Amino acid sequence: MEYKTLITHLADLDTSTAFLGAVSSLAVAYDAHLDVVCHGIDRMTPGFHYGGVDPMLLQRTMEAAGAEAKSISDAARAALDKTNARWSVENVVNPIGNINRSVAIRSRFADLAVLPTPYGDNTSQLEAEGVLEGALFGGQSAVMILPEDCTLKATPDRVIIAWNESAEAMNAIRAALPLLKKANSVRVTVIDPPRHGHERSDPGGPLSVFLARHGIKVEIDVLGKSLPRVSDVLLRHAADKDADLVVMGAYGHSRFREAILGGATRDMLEEAKLPVFMKH
């Protein structure tokens, strides 16, 4: 598999030109086309109509959302004109309750979605979370999340794989193969492997064989949970190894449980200072 279509969704006027520059460099490195979808959000309409709503008010809010989408797309075009990537820009107007579906419909036709972190200081969290969930769940897309002000290497040198034997982790690894094949160092990281798990005598062993057959040389690191959260252990290990990218499964528990308790997915996205590659 190769990345031939990348997509990004912009729903925030504050999205930096540095982010678009990083995404376009990734598109150039993989000779891929970059689709940029600029979302104007109608924050007054929940996604359905009900009796008694003033039609003039609905029209004004939709017009405001259209103007917002145009402002975002104008800024995106100005930034992308300075790159060597092949790209297209689309304007979309969504009621606030429909952004997940809009993102999902478009993301399913891309090999990889590249998104800004939903938990940055300059990010509208509600909308950014909707974009991320739409790509991961409805679009069933692999997603690379870029923290604010992070450095993205189009061909990462050092990659950490978070391995817990889950289907989500395996899905992420398969989707990341084009990146893994270009890396100089790939470390399979297992945190507190279960004593009676399938790989109890050889944690990460079957995965290393799978990757080796794709021409990827890996090292296996088995770590204890020495910090309260798995994400803390993983991020400290990534820092110790000077990693450029973390690959992991997304939302291993039910989405409701993750929303209430947080979970490793949210912890990673809130704390990571390097790109995170995820798939559900």
N, C-alpha and C positions, 0 to 999 in steps of 0.2 A: 504494500500500500504506500502511496505517496500523497502528500498534501497538495492538491491542485486547486482547491477552493477554500479560502479563509474568509471568515465573516466576523465583523464586529458590530456591536449595537451601541449607539451613543444616545443617551437620554438626558444629558447634562451639559449645559452651556460651558461649564468650567473644565470639561475634559481637555487635557493639555495637548499641545501639538507634539510634545515628547512621546506621549502614548501612541499617537498615530504614526509617528516616525518609527517607533519600535515595531509596530504591527506591519508597516509597509516593508521594513527590512526583512522581516520573517517571510513575507510574500515573495520578495526578490530572491532570497536564499533558496526557496523551494520552487521557484519558477511557477508560482501560484497566482491566481486571480484573487483580488481582495474586494469583497462586497462590504460596503459601509452603509448601515441602516440607521437613519437619524429619526428618532422618535420624538414627536411632539405630544405631550401628555395633557389630555383634558382632565384636570384634577377635580372638576365639579360633577362629572357624570360617572357613576359607578360601573357602567358597562351594560346597563339596561335602562329602559324608559318607564316612567310611571306617571299616573294621572296627575294633573295639576302643575306640571313643569312648564315654565314660560318658554315657548319656542325661541323667542328672541334671546333669552339668556343662553340656551343651548347653542344657538348659532354663534354668539359672541365668544363662548368658551372654546368652541371648535376652531374659530378663526384665530384665537390667541394661541391655541396648540399648533395650528398650521404655521403661524409666524415663528413660533419657537423652533419647530422642525427646520424651517428654512434658515434660521440663524445658525443652528448647529451645522447644517449641511454646507452653508457658505464658509464657515470656519474650517470644516473638514476638507472641502475642496481646495481652499487656500493652502492648507498644510500638505495635502497629497500632491499638489502640483509641483512641489519641491522634491519629490521622490522619484525613483525609477520604477516604481511598482505599476502593475496593471490594476486598475481599480474602477469601481462604479459606486455611485452614491444614490441612495433611495430615501425619499422623505415619506414618513408614515405618521398618521395622526391616530392616537389610541385613547379611548376612555381609560381611566386609571385602572379599572378592573380587567382590562383586556390585554395588557402589555405582555403577560406570560404567553398567551396564545399567539400574539403577533410575532414574538421572538421565536417561538417554537416552530411555526410554519416555515419561517425563513432559515432557521438554523439546521433543519433536518437535511438540507441540500448542500451543506458545507462539510468539509473534512475536519475542520477545526474552528472553533469559535475562540477569539481572543478578546478578553473583557477586562476593563479596569476593576480593581477591587471594589466590592460593595461596601467596604467599611473604612474608606478613607475620610480624612477631615473635610474634603471638599466635595463629598459625594452625597446625593440624596439617597439614603439607605433603602427606603421602601421601594423606590423604583429600581435601584440597582439590584436588590435582591430578587425582584420580579424578573429582571432580565436574566440573571444567573439561573434561576429555577426554570425559566422557560427554555433556555438552551440545554440544560442538563437533563430535564425530565421530559418535557414535551418534544423537544428537538432531538433527544437522545444523542447529543453531540458531545464530542470531547471538547473540553474547555481549558484554556490556559488563562489564568488570572494573574494580572500584573499589579503588584502593589505600587503605591505612589512613589515616584522618584527612584524606582528600581532600575537596574541595568539588565536588559534582555539581550542575551547572546542568541543570534539566529541558529547557531550550531553550538549548543552548550558543551563545555569541556567536561564538567563533573556533575553527575546526576545521582540523586538519592531516590531510590524506590522504597516506598513504605509498603511492606508486605505483611499481610495478616491472613493470607489464605482465602480471602473473600472473593466473591464473584466480581464485586465492584473494583477491587484492586487489579484483578486479572484483566477486566475490560479496559482499565486505564493503561495498563502496560501494553496491551495489544495496540491500542490507539496511539501510543507514544513510540512505537517501533521506529518510525523514520527519524525521530530525534535521538533515540538510544543508539542507533547504528552510527550516528555521526559523533557521539561522545567519546572522549578519551578514557573516562573513568565512570563506571556504573557500579554503584554499591547497593545491594539488596539489604535493606535494614529490617530486622525482625525485633520487635520489642515484646519482651515477656512471652515467648511462645508457650502455648498450653502444654502441660506435661503429657496429656493423653491425646493431643491433636494428631492429625494425619501425618504431619512432618516431624513428629516428636524426636526422632533419632537423627534427622538431617534437616533442620530448619532452613528453608530457602533453597534446598538442594534441587528439587524438581524444577523450580523456576529458573535456576541457573543453567540447567541443562537445556530448557526451552530457549533461553536467550542465546546460549552458546551456539545452538543450531542456526540461529539467525546471524551469526558472526559477531556477537556481542560478548566481550569478555567482562565478567563481573566478579566482584568480591562480595562476600557475605559478612554482615556485621550483626551479631546477636547482642542486644542490649537489654539491661534490666530497666524496669520502670522506676528510675531513681528520682523522678520528679512527680508532682501530683497529677499532671496531665500528660497523656501520650504526645500531644502536640508539642509540649515543652521539650520532651526528650528528643523528638524528631528534629525540631528546629535547632537545638543545641548541637546535635550531631551534624546537621547540615552546615552550621557555622564552623565546627571543628574541621570539617573536610573541605571548607571553602567551596561548597556546592553552588552551581549556577541554576539548578532546577530541582524541584521535588515532584515526583510522580506518585499519585495516590488515588485510591477509590474515594468516591464522594457519597456521603449520607448512607452509611452502613446500617443504621437503625431506621425505624420508620421516620418519615419526614416530620410527623407530629412530635415525636419524641425529641428529634433533633431541635425543633423549634422551641420546645419548652426547656430542655436541658442544655442546649448549646451543641455539644458533640464535638468530635475531633475536626470535622469539616469546618465549622464556624470558628473554632479556636485557631485553626491554621490560617484561615483567611484574615482573621483579625490581627494576628501577630506576625505573619510571615513578612520578611523583607526581601524575599527573592520570589521569582515566578513559581506558581504552583500549577501543575497539570493534573486535571481531574476528569473522571468519567464515572457515571453511575452504572 
